[in-house]
Amino acid sequence: MLRSLPLSLGLLLPSLTLAQVPNGGFETWMDNNGIQDPQGWITLNETGSFFGLELAAQGMPGAVGTSYLELTTGQVEGLGVIPSMAFAGTVTEDDVIDGFPFAQRPEALVGQLKYAPVGEDVASILVALTRWDAGSDSRIAVASGTLFVEDNTADWSSFTIPLDYLDGTMPDTASITILASSGNGAAAGTVFGIDDLQFTGGLTSIDERQGTDPLVLLPNPADQQVQVLARTPLQYIEVLAADGRCVRTLRTNSSHSTLDLTGMAPGGYVVRTMTSDGTWHSKRLLKH
């Protein structure tokens, strides 16, 4: 099963030529001290090599072209399961992981995938468009989209991740995070294949009608922190475990809050928020 966020972007300009995902077809690979990685992407191969694991590999043939990205979740005795991941971007001179320059407003990210999960594993792809805000000295979310993949997909299958826009500004950076395993179902041996990533469609201006999603979580899946982004100011945020217990609360008066997930066990949760007018909204969150 493929599940993505809804699309509501207003007027589109199909003829707009978009900048594309660097090495989105995974045709170019580079040698990094004896380790092969797709150019323009960050993987866990360097870490995995210490334990004899190849977490990201060049699969052949691709859905389109010669090769594709194959992510395999591994396991190390004493450390447990290591979910394989790939991130489109670079590491700066200050050892900060950053996305790639992107100053357009696409409709969606499309591509090809195949998935061989072990047990109840779930793969995910997260897309985020952001911009740097000098006034707050922080990075602001402009749009996001998430796809969860649950079912075994032996043959290549097309997917679309619609982007939901939070405001009318132009992004300056895009990031794409691909996880072979998410949440507490992560299992060694799960394999996730990805190919032919492209942005598609384009908005006519930066002030067209916005998406209707009242609540966005970035990133999702998350590790230690998650950004809670709403269209109107919030009063209250709570996190509910699978059994309904409230495991985290936060009072706020902002439409952009940071929720600390430190100490929470990996797995599925529900984030509920109450706006200033007393309206409740909820969104599923995966913590890894």
Secondary structure in CASP SS format (residue, H / E / C, confidence):
PFRMAT SS
TARGET T0000
AUTHOR 0000-0000-0000
METHOD secondary structure of the structure
MODEL  1
M C 1.00
L E 1.00
R E 1.00
S E 1.00
L C 1.00
P C 1.00
L C 1.00
S C 1.00
L C 1.00
G C 1.00
L C 1.00
L E 1.00
L C 1.00
P C 1.00
S C 1.00
L C 1.00
T C 1.00
L C 1.00
A C 1.00
Q C 1.00
V C 1.00
P C 1.00
N C 1.00
G C 1.00
G C 1.00
F C 1.00
E C 1.00
T C 1.00
W E 1.00
M E 1.00
D E 1.00
N E 1.00
N C 1.00
G C 1.00
I E 1.00
Q E 1.00
D E 1.00
P E 1.00
Q C 1.00
G C 1.00
W E 1.00
I E 1.00
T E 1.00
L C 1.00
N H 1.00
E H 1.00
T H 1.00
G H 1.00
S H 1.00
F C 1.00
F C 1.00
G C 1.00
L C 1.00
E C 1.00
L C 1.00
A E 1.00
A E 1.00
Q E 1.00
G E 1.00
M C 1.00
P C 1.00
G C 1.00
A C 1.00
V C 1.00
G C 1.00
T C 1.00
S C 1.00
Y E 1.00
L E 1.00
E E 1.00
L E 1.00
T E 1.00
T C 1.00
G E 1.00
Q E 1.00
V E 1.00
E C 1.00
G C 1.00
L C 1.00
G E 1.00
V E 1.00
I E 1.00
P C 1.00
S C 1.00
M E 1.00
A E 1.00
F E 1.00
A E 1.00
G C 1.00
T E 1.00
V E 1.00
T C 1.00
E C 1.00
D C 1.00
D C 1.00
V C 1.00
I E 1.00
D E 1.00
G C 1.00
F E 1.00
P E 1.00
F C 1.00
A C 1.00
Q C 1.00
R C 1.00
P C 1.00
E C 1.00
A E 1.00
L E 1.00
V E 1.00
G E 1.00
Q E 1.00
L E 1.00
K E 1.00
Y E 1.00
A E 1.00
P C 1.00
V C 1.00
G C 1.00
E C 1.00
D C 1.00
V C 1.00
A E 1.00
S E 1.00
I E 1.00
L E 1.00
V E 1.00
A E 1.00
L E 1.00
T E 1.00
R E 1.00
W E 1.00
D E 1.00
A C 1.00
G C 1.00
S C 1.00
D C 1.00
S E 1.00
R E 1.00
I E 1.00
A E 1.00
V E 1.00
A E 1.00
S E 1.00
G E 1.00
T E 1.00
L E 1.00
F E 1.00
V E 1.00
E C 1.00
D C 1.00
N C 1.00
T E 1.00
A E 1.00
D E 1.00
W E 1.00
S E 1.00
S E 1.00
F E 1.00
T E 1.00
I E 1.00
P E 1.00
L C 1.00
D E 1.00
Y E 1.00
L C 1.00
D C 1.00
G C 1.00
T C 1.00
M C 1.00
P C 1.00
D C 1.00
T E 1.00
A E 1.00
S E 1.00
I E 1.00
T E 1.00
I E 1.00
L E 1.00
A C 1.00
S C 1.00
S C 1.00
G H 1.00
N H 1.00
G H 1.00
A C 1.00
A C 1.00
A C 1.00
G C 1.00
T C 1.00
V E 1.00
F E 1.00
G E 1.00
I E 1.00
D E 1.00
D E 1.00
L E 1.00
Q E 1.00
F E 1.00
T E 1.00
G C 1.00
G C 1.00
L E 1.00
T C 1.00
S C 1.00
I C 1.00
D C 1.00
E C 1.00
R C 1.00
Q C 1.00
G C 1.00
T C 1.00
D C 1.00
P C 1.00
L E 1.00
V E 1.00
L E 1.00
L E 1.00
P C 1.00
N C 1.00
P C 1.00
A E 1.00
D C 1.00
Q C 1.00
Q E 1.00
V E 1.00
Q E 1.00
V E 1.00
L E 1.00
A E 1.00
R C 1.00
T C 1.00
P C 1.00
L E 1.00
Q E 1.00
Y E 1.00
I E 1.00
E E 1.00
V E 1.00
L E 1.00
A C 1.00
A C 1.00
D C 1.00
G C 1.00
R C 1.00
C E 1.00
V E 1.00
R E 1.00
T E 1.00
L E 1.00
R E 1.00
T C 1.00
N C 1.00
S C 1.00
S C 1.00
H E 1.00
S E 1.00
T E 1.00
L E 1.00
D E 1.00
L C 1.00
T C 1.00
G C 1.00
M C 1.00
A C 1.00
P C 1.00
G E 1.00
G E 1.00
Y E 1.00
V E 1.00
V E 1.00
R E 1.00
T E 1.00
M E 1.00
T E 1.00
S C 1.00
D C 1.00
G C 1.00
T C 1.00
W E 1.00
H E 1.00
S E 1.00
K E 1.00
R E 1.00
L E 1.00
L E 1.00
K E 1.00
H C 1.00
END
